[in-house]
Structure formats: structure tokens, C-alpha cells
Amino acid sequence: MKFNKKIEKVVTFHDPCYLGRYMGVYEEPRKILEFVGCKIVEMKFNREKSFCCGGGGGVQSNYPELANSIAKDRIDQALETNAEILVTACPLCYYHLKRNLKEIQVFELSQLLVQCI
């Protein structure tokens, strides 16, 4: 696939629980973001020490207030980076963070890549 456009934005990446801690995928999404022109600023809890978004594991369905509280904590961590965009590689994290976040844009990684085509 050929990318015709670059995304020259400052982004922060939220490591999804399953992709990261369960599958060990940390660097690949970051390399993709850098390849398409993004400058990455890390949240204080990243990679193996990433903070949950609150949307998975049934928390959002069974304990919505707790899930939203967790999401707001993660969003605060993203805002501390002064990034323009919060990116994740999990559709569930994307949905949950987007519903709780108004201050910056949220993208699932594939959505960002489509803009480069």
C-alpha cells in the first residue's frame, strides 16, 4: 500500500490491554505512526505499564460509572502530553475514549491510516 499523504501531528498512543500486555505488541503501532509522519509523545503510563481505558472486560457494560471514571483518568494522562491526537489500536478503546473525550481528537489507528491514502 502506498501512502500519498503524511500526518504531521503530535500524537499520543494508548496501548490496548490485549494488544500490549497479552500479545506483547508495543513498538509496531508506534513505528507505523512515525512512518506516516506523526511525532509521538508518550503518556506517563505506556507499553507494559499502560493504564486501562475502562472499556473492556465487561466493565463498561456492568459498571458504567467506574468505566467512565477510569476513562477520564486515562484521558487526563493523554491531555498532560499536549498531543493533538489520541490514537489507539483497539476499536473498543477507541469507542470508549471517544465517548468520554472532547478536548482532543481520538482515532483508531486504521482510521488515521486511511487519511494517508
Summary of the structure (lengths in Angstrom):
residues: 117
radius of gyration: 13.6
end to end distance: 8.2
largest distance: 43.2
contacts: 365
relative contact order: 0.23
helix: 47%
strand: 13%
